[in-house]
Amino acid sequence: MINVGVRALLLTHGAGGDSSHRVLVALSEQLEIPVWRMDFPYRKEGRKFPDRVPKLIEALRIEVAVAAQQLDVDPRTMAFGGRSLGGRVCSMAIAQGLAAAALVALSYPLHPPAKPDRLRVEHFKDVSVPALFVSGDRDPFGTPTELAAHIKAFRGPVTSHTLVGQGHDPKPQSTAEIVAVVKQFLARL
């Protein structure tokens, strides 16, 4: 049983997905704390392309308030995260002051594929909560070596887990490993 300040987990989806992604569903079914899965407004409206980051962060802030009220938890006791874009938006919101117990970033997009010069890490230095990064060793959005170099900027403790032989959207057989890693991370907080 998870016994700390982490009383719930809010998860968001990647740019091309939604909250029904198999990993997000597995986490909501298998973790011992409540998991709130959210869809960004562009997905709810049936659009394929994400809104700009400020709008996504605002949508996240609104959803956090709703989730905290519905789950009857203090937002400061919630962990936030998600797949790819979702994890990035959560990390940026936390860097901007969103109170959180932890960050869970699954397949964090360090940069666009084949564009390692267009890094998405400038806010890392402003994140002081414990963070978990889970990504494949074949992820074109950032290699384990690149990730290791950049997560050093975090002010809080960072745990990184590499999925061997996996890309940006790990195969279904990796789902159990991802769930186990997230469960173990949250249990240590």
Stockholm file with secondary structure:
# STOCKHOLM 1.0

chainA/1-189         MINVGVRALLLTHGAGGDSSHRVLVALSEQLEIPVWRMDFPYRKEGRKFPDRVPKLIEALRIEVAVAAQQLDVDPRTMAFGGRSLGGRVCSMAIAQGLAAAALVALSYPLHPPAKPDRLRVEHFKDVSVPALFVSGDRDPFGTPTELAAHIKAFRGPVTSHTLVGQGHDPKPQSTAEIVAVVKQFLARL
#=GR chainA/1-189 SS CCCSSCCEEEEECCTTCCTTCHHHHHHHHHSSSCEEECCCHHHHTTCSSCCCHHHHHHHHHHHHHHHHHHHTCCGGGEEEEEETHHHHHHHHHHHTTCCCSEEEEESCCSSCTTCTTSCCCTTGGGCCSCEEEEEETTCTTCCHHHHHHHGGGCSSCEEEEEETTCCSSCCGGGHHHHHHHHHHHHHHC
#=GC SS_cons         CCCSSCCEEEEECCTTCCTTCHHHHHHHHHSSSCEEECCCHHHHTTCSSCCCHHHHHHHHHHHHHHHHHHHTCCGGGEEEEEETHHHHHHHHHHHTTCCCSEEEEESCCSSCTTCTTSCCCTTGGGCCSCEEEEEETTCTTCCHHHHHHHGGGCSSCEEEEEETTCCSSCCGGGHHHHHHHHHHHHHHC
//
